[in-house]
Each structure stands twice: as C-alpha cells, then as structure tokens.
C-alpha cells in the first residue's frame, strides 16, 4: 500500500463519515459532518496536486522542473479559511437554538427591560398644542426675516402680536437653499 493509496482511503472514509453524520437531525452532528467533509476536501486537493517537489524559489542553479505547484497549497489555505467561517456561523446557530430551546415558550418574546425608558421618551417627545403654537410662531418669525422685501412672504406670515394660528393653518416652510443654488447666486453677483 503506497502513501497516496492510504491518503485516498482516509479521504474516502472522511467523506463517507461526514455525509453520514451530516444527515442527522442534530445541529452538533451537522457541524461535525461539515468539518469532516471540509477536511476530506482538503485531502482531495492535496492528492490531486501531483508529485511533491521543492519550494518554488528561483535561485542560481535551481531546476524549475523540481518545483512544487503552489496553487493547490493556496486552494487548501483558502478552503481552511472558508471552513473556519462556516464553522463559526454554525456554532452561532447551535448556540441560538440551544438558547431558544432552554427558554421554551418565552424564547421569541420581546424583552420589556426598557419599558420605563420608552414611557419617558413618549412623555418627553409627545406633541402638544403648546408645542404646535410655539412652532407656528417660530415659523412666522422666520418667514418675516426671510421675506422682508417680498410682499407675498409678508402677507403669509402672521404679525408677532397676533395669536398663533391653529396647527392646520400653519404656512409651509420656505424652500431650502441647496449648496448648488448658493453657488449659483454667488456667481451672479
């Protein structure tokens, strides 16, 4: 039995065992099966890479025909990294399923740990008629400053001494000036 035949047998056993274990219902066994199949694939790439050789360094008197092919080695390293990433993902899935199984019926319920914070935020950020009146007054003052030379803007804004209009009567905010429009105005002057 030569070395390559023993590697072929080990690879075949790893594939067979990996597929058998992968088909089980337990996620832990799926993970083990995936690891076995990954290692068997690495052995397959190693077996298919051909004969062994020297490191591919060009020195004086080095014969390129004795060099080993570096591509299979790079493929094996890439397969190891991908195998590691998928293993980490499967471990996270296994942990999450264990956590949900341990919690039982409470597994997917939303935690109300921050309910007090939500109630406080609702109270602070809720709108009131006082807020609407202050906003309408601020918008009216802002329109007077922007449209002091324009008759339309002056007519649309309410005087400062008059009562603030109801929220439905609030005039729309003036159009925003984009940086491009500001540059155009500078070019004209």
C-alpha positions in Angstrom: 0.0 0.0 0.0 1.6 3.3 -1.1 1.2 6.6 0.7 -1.2 8.0 -1.9 -3.4 5.0 -1.6 -3.6 5.4 2.1 -4.5 9.1 1.6 -7.2 8.1 -0.8 -8.7 5.6 1.7 -8.6 8.2 4.5 -10.2 10.8 2.2 -13.0 8.3 1.3 -13.6 7.4 4.9 -13.8 11.1 5.9 -16.3 11.8 3.1 -18.4 8.8 4.0 -18.5 9.5 7.7 -19.0 13.3 7.1 -22.0 12.7 4.8 -23.5 10.1 7.2 -23.1 12.4 10.2 -24.3 15.5 8.2 -27.6 13.8 7.5 -28.5 13.6 11.2 -31.1 16.0 12.7 -28.8 17.4 15.5 -27.0 20.6 14.6 -24.0 19.5 16.5 -23.7 16.4 14.3 -24.3 18.6 11.2 -21.3 20.7 12.4 -19.1 17.6 12.8 -20.1 16.3 9.4 -19.3 19.6 7.8 -15.9 19.6 9.4 -15.2 16.0 8.2 -16.2 16.9 4.7 -14.1 20.0 4.7 -11.0 18.0 5.8 -11.7 15.4 3.2 -11.9 18.1 0.5 -8.5 19.4 1.7 -7.1 15.9 1.3 -8.6 15.6 -2.2 -6.9 18.8 -3.3 -3.6 17.6 -1.8 -3.9 14.2 -3.6 -4.8 15.9 -6.9 -1.9 18.4 -6.7 0.5 15.8 -8.1 4.0 15.0 -7.0 5.8 16.7 -4.2 8.7 19.0 -5.0 11.0 21.7 -3.7 9.8 25.2 -2.8 9.4 27.4 -5.8 12.2 29.8 -5.2 14.4 30.9 -8.1 18.0 30.7 -7.1 21.1 30.1 -9.1 21.2 26.5 -10.4 17.6 25.8 -9.4 15.7 23.5 -11.8 12.1 24.6 -12.3 11.0 21.1 -13.2 11.6 20.1 -9.5 9.3 22.8 -8.1 6.1 22.0 -6.4 2.9 23.6 -7.7 1.9 26.4 -5.2 -1.7 26.6 -6.5 -3.1 23.6 -4.6 -1.5 24.9 -1.4 -3.2 28.2 -1.9 -6.5 26.5 -2.6 -6.2 24.4 0.6 -5.4 27.5 2.7 -8.5 29.2 1.2 -10.6 26.1 1.9 -9.4 26.2 5.5 -10.4 29.8 6.0 -13.9 29.3 4.4 -14.3 26.1 6.5 -13.5 28.2 9.6 -16.0 30.9 8.8 -18.8 28.5 8.1 -17.9 26.6 11.3 -18.2 29.9 13.3 -21.6 30.5 11.7 -22.9 27.0 12.6 -21.6 27.4 16.1 -23.6 30.6 16.4 -26.7 28.8 15.1 -26.2 25.9 17.5 -25.9 28.4 20.4 -29.0 30.3 19.4 -31.1 27.1 19.0 -29.8 25.9 22.4 -30.8 29.2 24.0 -34.3 29.2 22.5 -34.8 25.6 23.5 -33.8 26.4 27.0 -36.2 29.3 27.2 -39.1 27.3 26.0 -42.3 29.3 25.1 -40.6 32.5 26.2 -37.9 32.1 23.5 -39.0 34.6 21.0 -40.8 37.1 23.2 -39.7 40.7 23.1 -37.9 41.8 26.3 -39.6 44.7 28.1 -36.5 45.6 30.0 -36.5 49.2 28.8 -40.3 49.8 29.2 -39.7 52.7 31.6 -37.3 54.4 29.2 -39.9 54.1 26.4 -42.6 55.6 28.6 -40.3 58.5 29.5 -39.5 59.0 25.8 -43.2 59.0 24.9 -43.8 61.6 27.6 -40.9 63.9 26.6 -41.4 63.7 22.8 -45.2 63.7 22.6 -46.7 66.7 20.8 -49.0 69.1 22.5 -50.9 72.1 21.3 -48.4 74.3 23.1 -45.6 72.8 21.0 -47.6 73.4 17.9 -48.3 77.0 18.8 -44.6 77.7 19.5 -43.6 76.0 16.2 -46.1 78.1 14.3 -44.9 81.3 16.0 -41.3 80.4 15.2 -42.1 79.7 11.6 -44.0 83.0 11.3 -41.0 84.9 12.7 -38.6 83.1 10.4 -40.8 83.9 7.3 -40.8 87.6 8.3 -37.0 87.6 8.4 -36.6 85.8 5.1 -39.3 87.7 3.2 -38.9 91.3 4.5 -38.6 92.6 0.9 -41.3 90.3 -0.6 -44.9 91.2 -0.4 -46.0 87.5 -0.6 -43.9 86.4 2.4 -45.1 89.4 4.5 -48.7 88.7 3.7 -48.4 85.0 4.5 -46.8 85.5 7.9 -48.8 86.5 10.9 -47.8 89.6 13.0 -45.8 88.8 16.1 -48.5 90.3 18.4 -51.4 88.3 16.9 -52.3 84.9 18.4 -50.6 81.9 16.8 -52.7 80.2 14.1 -54.1 76.7 14.7 -51.8 73.8 13.6 -53.8 73.2 10.4 -53.3 76.9 9.3 -49.5 76.8 9.6 -48.0 78.2 6.4 -45.5 75.9 4.6 -41.8 76.4 5.4 -39.8 78.3 2.8 -37.9 76.2 0.3 -34.4 75.2 1.4 -31.5 76.6 -0.5 -29.2 73.9 -1.6 -25.4 74.4 -1.8 -25.6 74.4 -5.6 -28.2 77.2 -5.6 -26.0 79.2 -3.2 -23.0 78.8 -5.5 -25.2 80.0 -8.5 -26.2 83.1 -6.5 -22.5 83.9 -5.8 -21.6 83.6 -9.4 -24.3 86.0 -10.5 -23.2 88.7 -8.1 
